[in-house]
């Protein structure tokens, strides 16, 4: 897997391409032996974002690579270039591990590499991916998906997570942690972690819940009900629900649960409190309840989430 070929074509995004080159092209001090040999492969000088990139070799070299990285495409409304799709397909048939970053997944899907497999991309493009390639099992919530020889990631930071995941697979956790420390990023975020947690925030002041929401935030450790919120807001539960939908886009209970999850995240990141104490401070009652809601919402257990910030 040491030969890493980064596929390049006009219209790719420079962040993901540069990210892959940085992760696989810079050997950490902890590695004394061989490291990856990275080459940018393309048919000619290509426009990547605002930059003109001169490839090291042609797309035909993808078939010689141990790992092929397909960075994000800026325009996913058009079919990806046929020569790139064919080169990626040939590389996979030759035994390469093929990895897409963000919208690079459209290339893998066009090549048929994701048929019958689970895959992800940036949440803004998951519906389009699922509609265009119905044989792909699109998961819109996770950071990345590892199918062994075919891997896909969500956007930006999740692309970094997947690249470090590959380093961890190839060289072990100690080396991956050193690489992450050099890049000043968390050493490990599990692929199943949610891309984001929806936290509806009112766009302006002066709405009917302007006084209620701060009141709730100060009392997240208390067993609040919809009736408690309605009483504090001096309105009926039905009237409260209409205002919540209008202001936050969700229900009072869902908004409250989201705030409790966010509070638990903050405490897991910044304290050494036990899960029981955090469950109490976030208004979840018990550690069992916190673990159930946290895992369902974030995609990983609280203990695994905390280890990300303790590594």
Secondary structure, DSSP 8 states (H G I E B T S, - for coil): --EEEEE--TTB-HHHHHHHHHHHHS--TT--S---EEEEE-SS-EEETTEEE--SB-GGGGGG-SEEEE--BS--SS---HHHHHHHHHHHHTT-EEEE-GGGHHHHHHTTTTTTSEE---GGGHHHHHHH-TTSEE-SSBSEEE-SSEEEE-STHHHHHHHHHHHHHHH-HHHHHHHHHHHTS-S---TTSBS-------SSSSSTTHHHHHHHHTTTTS---HHHHHHHHTS-HHHHHHHHHHHHSS-HHHHHHHHHHHHHHHHHHH----HHHHHHHTT--SHHHHHHHHHHHHSS-HHHHHHHHH-
